Amino acid sequence: MFGKKPQIMKAILSVKEKKYLSPHFIRIILEGDINVFSDAKIGDNNKIIVPTNNKETFILPSLEKNNNSEKPIIRTYTTRNIDFLNKTLTIDFVAHGEDSPTSKWAINAEKGHQLGVLMKAKSKPLYLDANWYLLVGDHTALPVISVMLEKLPKETKGKAIIEVHSPEDILELKKPVGFEIEWIFNKNPGKEQKLIDAFSSTPFPNCSKYIFVACEYKSAKQIREYSRNMEDTHLSSFQILSYWKYGQSEDSSAEERRKERIKN
């Protein structure tokens, strides 16, 4: 017997506050009917629906497959924080110009601008239990890695390898005392793959490990191939995700990235 499909929670939220965490990261705090997302947790994925015109009242579009209206712009983001007491939801955006609809929206967002937010009720854990952790990601994965570092037990040992545009994009992250953070700088993300070198040069302890990787398609694929040849792969739990593909929009690369994810 098939289980019920997860319920989709949805709301139209408004910008309460916006601030640049660094030259390439924008934090936007949204307010509204946050209680709709009562089952959501910090670190959960959410789907945002970007309005095409901030000057008009935003109406959630129909998501029915047979709907003939213009396809809405939907992107996946990490719930950086959710505060039911103050009725706010926080999302961190990468600011990389106005060619991307979400980056453009975040750069131009002002107090009161609206955004559609969707979530599914789910119980998938943010990470798996292990004695040692390796968290690897580029600028797009910084929000979820930040949440993992905050949520891991204080005694956790491990390492995070994070690729950002420049030293100016280094953020002060809350982390377990025994966790090392290595920052890598790449002004041409996607065009240059630097994470694989940092990953392959990392010494792995002889214990149970959880390895999380989220980055550009080619980098994720290279790291996946390298990890398959690790001698003690059977002792580790891997989660390797492709968040984007260089030279392609999220919509056009979605199916290819999904198939690559299934190979994990």
C-alpha positions as CSV (number, residue, x, y, z in Angstrom):
1,M,0.0,0.0,0.0
2,F,1.4,3.4,-1.0
3,G,1.8,6.1,1.6
4,K,0.2,9.5,1.3
5,K,2.2,12.2,-0.5
6,P,3.8,14.7,1.8
7,Q,1.5,17.7,2.4
8,I,2.7,20.9,0.7
9,M,2.7,23.9,3.0
10,K,2.7,27.3,1.2
11,A,2.5,31.0,2.1
12,I,3.2,34.4,0.7
13,L,5.8,36.2,2.9
14,S,7.1,39.7,2.9
15,V,10.6,41.1,3.3
16,K,11.1,42.3,6.8
17,E,14.8,42.9,6.8
18,K,17.7,42.6,4.3
19,K,21.4,42.7,5.0
20,Y,24.6,41.8,3.2
21,L,26.6,39.2,5.2
22,S,29.5,39.7,2.7
23,P,29.8,41.0,-0.9
24,H,28.3,37.8,-2.3
25,F,25.8,36.7,0.4
26,I,22.5,38.4,1.2
27,R,20.4,37.5,4.2
28,I,16.7,38.1,3.8
29,I,14.3,37.8,6.8
30,L,10.7,37.2,5.7
31,E,7.6,37.7,7.8
32,G,4.1,36.5,7.5
33,D,2.0,33.5,8.3
34,I,4.9,31.3,9.4
35,N,2.7,29.0,11.4
36,V,1.7,27.4,8.0
37,F,5.2,25.8,8.2
38,S,4.6,24.3,11.7
39,D,6.4,21.0,10.8
40,A,9.4,22.7,9.3
41,K,12.9,22.8,10.9
42,I,16.0,24.9,10.4
43,G,18.0,23.3,7.6
44,D,15.0,22.0,5.7
45,N,14.7,22.7,2.0
46,N,12.1,25.2,0.8
47,K,11.0,26.2,-2.6
48,I,10.7,29.8,-3.3
49,I,8.5,31.3,-6.1
50,V,10.0,34.5,-7.4
51,P,7.6,37.3,-8.5
52,T,8.3,38.8,-11.9
53,N,7.1,42.2,-10.7
54,N,7.6,43.5,-7.2
55,K,5.3,46.4,-7.9
56,E,2.2,44.2,-8.1
57,T,0.5,42.2,-5.3
58,F,1.9,38.7,-5.5
59,I,-0.5,35.7,-6.0
60,L,0.7,32.2,-5.7
61,P,0.5,30.6,-9.2
62,S,-1.1,27.3,-9.9
63,L,1.4,24.4,-9.8
64,E,-0.8,22.0,-11.7
65,K,1.1,20.2,-14.5
66,N,-1.8,20.7,-17.0
67,N,-2.0,24.4,-16.2
68,N,-1.5,26.5,-19.4
69,S,-0.3,29.7,-17.7
70,E,3.3,30.8,-17.7
71,K,5.6,28.5,-15.7
72,P,6.6,30.2,-12.4
73,I,10.2,30.6,-11.4
74,I,10.8,28.1,-8.6
75,R,14.2,27.5,-6.9
76,T,15.3,25.4,-3.9
77,Y,16.9,27.1,-0.8
78,T,17.9,26.2,2.7
79,T,15.7,27.4,5.6
80,R,18.5,29.2,7.4
81,N,16.2,30.0,10.4
82,I,12.6,29.8,11.3
83,D,11.2,31.7,14.3
84,F,7.6,30.9,15.2
85,L,7.5,33.3,18.1
86,N,8.4,36.3,15.9
87,K,6.9,34.9,12.8
88,T,10.0,35.1,10.6
89,L,11.8,32.9,8.2
90,T,15.3,33.5,7.1
91,I,16.9,32.6,3.7
92,D,20.5,33.4,2.6
93,F,21.0,34.2,-1.1
94,V,24.1,34.1,-3.2
95,A,24.5,37.5,-5.0
96,H,26.0,36.8,-8.3
97,G,24.6,39.4,-10.6
98,E,21.2,39.9,-12.2
99,D,21.3,37.1,-14.8
100,S,19.9,34.7,-12.2
101,P,16.2,35.5,-11.3
102,T,16.7,34.7,-7.6
103,S,20.0,36.7,-7.3
104,K,18.3,39.6,-9.1
105,W,15.4,39.4,-6.8
106,A,17.5,39.4,-3.7
107,I,19.8,42.2,-4.9
108,N,16.7,44.4,-5.6
109,A,14.6,43.3,-2.7
110,E,13.1,46.0,-0.4
111,K,11.0,45.9,2.7
112,G,7.5,44.7,1.9
113,H,8.4,42.9,-1.3
114,Q,6.7,39.5,-1.5
115,L,8.0,36.0,-2.1
116,G,6.1,32.7,-2.4
117,V,7.5,29.9,-0.1
118,L,6.6,26.2,-0.4
119,M,7.7,23.3,1.9
120,K,6.9,19.6,2.3
121,A,6.4,18.0,5.6
122,K,9.2,15.5,6.0
123,S,11.3,13.7,8.6
124,K,14.7,13.3,6.8
125,P,17.6,14.0,9.1
126,L,20.0,16.8,8.4
127,Y,23.0,14.5,8.9
128,L,23.7,10.9,9.9
129,D,25.5,9.8,13.1
130,A,29.3,9.3,12.8
131,N,32.5,9.7,14.7
132,W,34.0,12.1,12.2
133,Y,32.4,14.5,9.6
134,L,33.6,16.1,6.4
135,L,31.4,18.8,5.0
136,V,32.3,20.1,1.5
137,G,30.6,22.7,-0.5
138,D,30.8,25.8,-2.7
139,H,29.0,29.1,-2.2
140,T,25.6,27.6,-2.8
141,A,26.1,25.1,0.0
142,L,27.3,27.6,2.6
143,P,23.8,28.0,4.2
144,V,23.2,24.2,4.7
145,I,26.8,23.6,5.9
146,S,26.3,26.6,8.3
147,V,23.2,24.9,9.8
148,M,24.9,21.5,10.1
149,L,27.8,23.1,12.0
150,E,25.4,24.8,14.4
151,K,23.3,21.6,14.9
152,L,26.1,19.1,15.3
153,P,26.9,18.1,19.0
154,K,29.6,20.2,20.6
155,E,32.0,17.3,20.9
156,T,31.8,16.5,17.2
157,K,35.1,16.3,15.3
158,G,35.6,16.9,11.6
159,K,36.4,19.3,8.9
160,A,34.5,21.7,6.5
161,I,35.9,22.7,3.2
162,I,34.0,25.7,1.8
163,E,34.6,27.5,-1.5
164,V,33.7,31.2,-1.8
165,H,34.5,34.0,-4.2
166,S,37.2,35.8,-2.1
167,P,38.5,36.3,1.5
168,E,35.8,39.0,1.9
169,D,33.2,36.3,1.8
170,I,34.5,34.4,4.8
171,L,31.7,34.3,7.4
172,E,32.1,33.7,11.1
173,L,30.4,30.4,11.6
174,K,29.3,28.8,14.9
175,K,30.8,25.3,15.0
176,P,31.9,22.5,17.4
177,V,35.3,23.2,19.0
178,G,36.9,20.1,17.4
179,F,35.9,21.2,13.9
180,E,38.3,22.6,11.4
181,I,37.2,25.0,8.6
182,E,39.2,25.4,5.4
183,W,38.2,28.2,3.1
184,I,39.0,28.1,-0.6
185,F,38.8,31.1,-2.9
186,N,37.5,30.8,-6.5
187,K,36.6,33.9,-8.6
188,N,35.4,31.6,-11.4
189,P,33.1,29.0,-9.7
190,G,32.1,26.2,-12.1
191,K,34.8,27.2,-14.6
192,E,37.5,26.2,-12.2
193,Q,37.1,23.1,-10.0
194,K,39.1,23.6,-6.8
195,L,37.2,21.5,-4.4
196,I,38.4,18.1,-5.7
197,D,42.0,19.0,-4.8
198,A,41.1,20.0,-1.3
199,F,38.9,16.9,-0.9
200,S,41.5,14.4,-2.2
201,S,44.3,15.9,0.0
202,T,42.2,15.6,3.2
203,P,43.4,12.8,5.5
204,F,40.6,10.5,6.6
205,P,40.6,9.0,10.1
206,N,40.0,5.3,10.6
207,C,36.5,5.5,12.1
208,S,32.9,5.9,11.0
209,K,32.5,9.0,8.8
210,Y,29.7,11.1,7.4
211,I,30.7,12.9,4.2
212,F,28.5,15.6,2.8
213,V,29.2,17.3,-0.5
214,A,27.1,19.9,-2.3
215,C,28.5,21.9,-5.2
216,E,28.6,22.4,-9.0
217,Y,27.9,19.4,-11.2
218,K,31.4,18.7,-12.5
219,S,33.0,19.1,-9.0
220,A,30.4,16.8,-7.5
221,K,31.0,14.2,-10.2
222,Q,34.8,14.3,-9.7
223,I,34.5,13.9,-5.9
224,R,32.0,11.1,-6.3
225,E,34.5,9.2,-8.6
226,Y,37.4,9.8,-6.2
227,S,35.3,8.6,-3.2
228,R,34.5,5.3,-4.9
229,N,38.2,4.4,-4.8
230,M,38.7,5.2,-1.1
231,E,39.9,2.0,0.7
232,D,37.5,2.4,3.6
233,T,34.4,3.5,1.7
234,H,32.4,0.8,3.5
235,L,33.0,2.6,6.8
236,S,31.5,5.9,5.5
237,S,28.1,7.4,4.7
238,F,28.2,9.6,1.7
239,Q,25.8,12.2,0.5
240,I,27.0,13.9,-2.7
241,L,24.7,16.5,-4.3
242,S,24.9,18.7,-7.4
243,Y,23.2,22.0,-6.7
244,W,23.9,23.6,-10.1
245,K,25.7,23.1,-13.4
246,Y,28.1,25.7,-14.9
247,G,26.7,27.3,-18.0
248,Q,23.2,26.1,-17.5
249,S,20.1,27.3,-15.7
250,E,18.7,25.4,-12.8
251,D,15.7,24.4,-14.9
252,S,17.7,23.1,-17.9
253,S,20.1,21.1,-15.8
254,A,17.7,19.7,-13.2
255,E,17.1,16.3,-14.8
256,E,20.8,15.6,-15.4
257,R,21.7,16.6,-11.9
258,R,18.8,14.4,-10.5
259,K,20.1,11.4,-12.4
260,E,23.6,11.9,-11.1
261,R,22.3,12.2,-7.6
262,I,20.6,8.8,-7.9
263,K,24.0,7.2,-8.5
264,N,25.1,7.9,-4.9
